[in-house]
Amino acid sequence: MTISPPRSRTRWIAPTAAIAVAVLMWWFLTTVLAGADRLLNSFAPQHAIPAIADLARRGVLFGDIAASLWRLLAGLLIAAVIGVPLGFAVGSLAALERATRPVFQFLRMVSPLSWAPVAVALFGIGHRPVVFLVAAAALWPIVLNTAAGVHAVDPGHRLVARSLGATRTEVLTSVVLPATRGHVLTGVRVALGIAWVVLVPAEMLGVDSGLGYQILNARDQLAYDQMMAVILVIGVLGYLLDGLARRALTHRRQQNSA
């Protein structure tokens, strides 16, 4: 009789093996194939991973992480405050949806980084243009997913609420809002991923802190191991942020099915 390992242990085997293979390929490309190319060798894991500890020891890494997360959360908050009510309005009023569809689709297809010169001209150098670009990137996933959630509400539920004497405000708060919460969370999760991707190049617009700034700083110092270290930190933080958003969405779905 064979005893299978615990499920909580086996579920980590495949991801761990995939990470090990990726690191091995990374080492092979930058160390073995690179040969005497010192520039490419600077990006190797044996140089980049210790550089993370060096940046933390110098006291710059955690400050840059905090600055980037603050800008990310500020931009997401602005996008949610604007996007959720706008999504409810567009999803509830067919005439408004038809009127705004061309404009929304046009703005949605413009890269948020295209607005960088406009943001700098309007807000100057500093936090505000970065927050503006993050909000511009995060806005449309929230608007469109919220509107889709409103469309997905069963019309019968609204009719039942109205037949029981509920006002439009009560229908919105007791029927529409609970039914669309999952769509809103999905929109926020998608917006989070897009905003995180936009944040790093946006932080190359003259700010003196943040992970994007640290990449430029490492490049100017020809410290390519530190540049790769910051890239690793960006990837890990993005993975953790998406994991938190995914867990919140899963928890919400479990509550709905309970």
N, C-alpha and C positions, 0 to 999 in steps of 0.2 A: 504493500500500500504506500503510495507516494503522497507526501504532504506538500501541497502547493504553497508558495510563499504568500504572505498577506497581500490583499489587493492593493492597499495603500502603498506597498513597496513596489509591486510590479508596475503600477501606473507611472512610476518615475524612471523606469529602466529605459524606455524608448527615448524620452526627451534628453536624459543624461547621455545616452549613447550618441544622439544627434549632435549635442553640444561638443562632445569629445571629438567626433569626426570633423566638425567645423573648425575647431581649434587646431587639430592636426593638419588640416588642409591649409589653414592660415599660416601655420609655422612652415609647412613645406614650401609654399609659394614665396614667402618672404625670407626664408633662410637657405633652403636647399637650392631652389631654382634661381633665386636672386644672386647667389654666388658672391662675387666681390662688389656687387652694387650696394654701396653703403647707404644710399638714400632709401632704397626699398627695404633694406635690412633694418632700418630704424623703426619700421612699422611692425616688426615681428612681435609676437606675444611675449617673448622673454624680455623685451624692452618696454612694451606698452603697458603691460599689467603692473610691473613695479612702479612705473611712472604715476599710476593712480595713487599709490601710497605716498609718493613723493609730493604730489600736488596737495594731498590732504595734510601732510606734515607741514607744508609751507603755509597752510591756512587760507588758501585761495579756492579750493574746490568746493567746500560747503557753502561759502558765501556766494559763489557763482550759481550753485544749485538752487539756493534760496531765492536769488534774484530771478532766475528763470521760472521757477515755480510760481512766484508771486505774479509775474507778468502773464503767465499762462492762466492762472485762476482768475485774475482781473479781466482778461479778455473773454474767458468763458462766461463769467458772470454777466458781463455786458451783453454778450451774444444771447444768453438765456433770457435776460430781462426784456430784451427787444424781440427775440425770436419766438418765444413761447406765446405771448399774447398775439403777435402777428400771425403765427401759425393757426391759432384758434380762430382768428377773424377770417383768414383766408379759407380755412376748412369749413366754416359755418356759413359763409355768404358766397353763393355761387357766382353772383355778379362781380363781387370783389376778386374772386379767383380768376375769372375770365379777364378782368381788366388788368390785373397785376402779372399774369403769367408771362407775357413777352418781356417785361422789364426784369422780373425775377430771374428768368432763364438767361437773359443777357448778362446780368450782374453775376450770376452763379458761375458762368463759364469764363469769367475774367479771373486770371490768377491773382490771388490776394497780394502777391509780391509786386504785381504791376502797379499797385497803389502806393508803393514805397516812396517815390518822389513826391507824390501828393501829400502823404502823411508827414514827411519831413517839412514840406512847405507850410503845412497847416499847424503842426505842433512843435516844430523845431527838433533839436537833438535831445534825446533822453528816453525816459520810460514811455511817454505817451504815444509816439508813433509805433512803437513795438506792440503796445497793448491794442492800438487801433488795428494793426494788421492781423493780430491774433483773433480779435473780435470779428473782423471781416471774413476771416477764414472759417470761423466756427458758426457764423450766423445761419448760413443756408441749410446745412444738415438739420439744424434744430427747427427751422421754419418748415421745411418740407416734411420731416418726419412727424411733426406735430399736426400739420394739416392732414397727412395721411391717417393719423390716429383718429382725428375727428371724422373723416370719411368712413372709417371702419366701424364706428359706433352703430350698433343695430338700431334702425329707426323705430322698431317696435318698443325698445326700452324707453325712447323719448315719448312715444305715444302713451305708454302706460303711465309715465310720470305726469304728463300733461293731463291725462284723464283723472288722475288723483288730485288735481288742483295745483300742481307745482307751477311756479312761475318760471320764466326763462332763466332767471338767475339760479333758481333751485335746480332746474334741469341741468344747467351747466356744472354746478358744484357737486350734485349728487349722482349724475349719470355720465356726463361727458368727461369730466376731469378724471374720475377713477378709471374709466375705460381707456383713456389715452395715455395714462402714466407710463405704460411700457414703451409706447412709441416715442414719448419724450425722452425717456432714458436711453433708448437706442440712438436717437438723434444726438444726445449729449455725448454718448460714447464715440460715435462717428466723428463728431465735431472735435472731441479731445484728440483723436489721432491726427486729424488734419491740422489742428492748431499747433500740436507739438512739432510737426514737420515744418510748419511755417515759422515757428518761433526762432529756431536756430539761425537761419539766414537773416531774419528780421533783427536779431541782436548784433548783426554786423553793420548796423546803420549809425555808428558813432557812439554807442553806449560804452561805458567803461566797466561793465560787469555782465555776468551771465555766461552760459556755456558757449553760445555763439561767439561772444567776444573772446573767450579763452582760446577758441580754435584759431582765430586771427592772431592773437597774441603769441601763441606757440609757433605759428607759421613765420611770423616776423622774426622770432628768435631762432629760427631753423631747428626748433625742438620738436622733431617729427614724432618722437616717441610720446611726448606729452599731447600732441595733436591727436594721435591715435587713442591715447588714454581717455581724452575728453569724448571722442566719438563712442568709445565703449560705454562710458557713463551715460551718454545720451540714449544709447540703445537700451541699456538696462533700466533706466528711469522710465522710458517710454513703455517698455514691457510691463513694468510694475503698475504704471498708471492705467494702462489698458486692462490689466488683470483686476484692479480694483473696480473699474467701471463694469467689466464683465460680471464680476461677483455681485455687484449691486443689481444688475439687470437679472441675473439668475435668481437672486433672492426675491425680487419682485414677482417673477413668473411663478415661483414656488408658492408665494402667498396667494396669487390669483387662482392657482390650481387647487389650493387647499380648501 
